[in-house]
């Protein structure tokens, strides 16, 4: 089992200073659709898929209510 060391004040200050140097990409035009290319989109990422999922949840909920009455 390894011990986790606590960061020193100097290291924490250096990490905070480094994080301020980069706020992420300024132009996301080229990376905006990466999730589409990699197949990471879900049914929640489009309006029709979201509505269909809500309908399925409603139907499942109503079925549960009927089963336990």
C-alpha positions in Angstrom: 0.0 0.0 0.0 1.5 3.4 -1.0 1.3 6.5 1.1 -0.2 9.6 -0.4 1.9 12.7 0.2 0.4 16.0 1.0 1.3 18.7 -1.5 3.6 21.4 0.0 2.5 25.0 0.0 5.1 25.8 -2.7 3.8 23.0 -5.0 0.2 24.1 -4.5 1.1 27.7 -5.4 3.0 26.5 -8.5 0.0 24.4 -9.6 -2.3 27.4 -9.2 0.0 29.7 -11.1 0.3 27.1 -13.9 -3.5 26.6 -14.1 -3.9 30.4 -14.8 -1.6 30.2 -17.8 -4.1 28.0 -19.8 -7.8 28.5 -19.7 -8.4 25.9 -22.4 -8.8 26.3 -26.1 -9.8 29.7 -27.3 -11.3 28.4 -30.6 -13.3 25.2 -30.3 -14.4 25.0 -33.9 -12.1 22.1 -34.7 -12.8 20.2 -31.5 -16.5 20.9 -31.0 -17.7 17.6 -32.6 -15.1 15.3 -31.3 -17.7 13.4 -29.3 -19.6 12.7 -32.4 -16.6 11.4 -34.2 -15.7 9.1 -31.3 -19.3 7.9 -30.7 -19.7 9.5 -27.3 -23.1 11.1 -28.0 -26.1 9.8 -26.2 -29.8 10.1 -26.7 -29.6 13.1 -24.4 -27.5 15.1 -26.9 -30.4 15.7 -29.3 -33.9 16.9 -28.7 -35.8 14.0 -30.2 -33.7 11.4 -28.3 -34.3 13.3 -25.1 -38.1 13.4 -25.6 -38.2 9.7 -26.5 -36.2 8.9 -23.3 -38.6 10.9 -21.2 -41.6 9.1 -22.7 -40.0 5.7 -21.9 -39.3 6.8 -18.3 -43.0 8.0 -18.0 -44.2 4.6 -19.4 -41.9 2.7 -17.0 -43.1 4.8 -14.1 -46.7 4.2 -14.9 -46.1 0.5 -15.2 -44.4 0.4 -11.8 -47.3 2.3 -10.2 -49.8 -0.3 -11.7 -47.7 -3.2 -10.4 -47.6 -2.0 -6.8 -51.2 -1.0 -6.4 
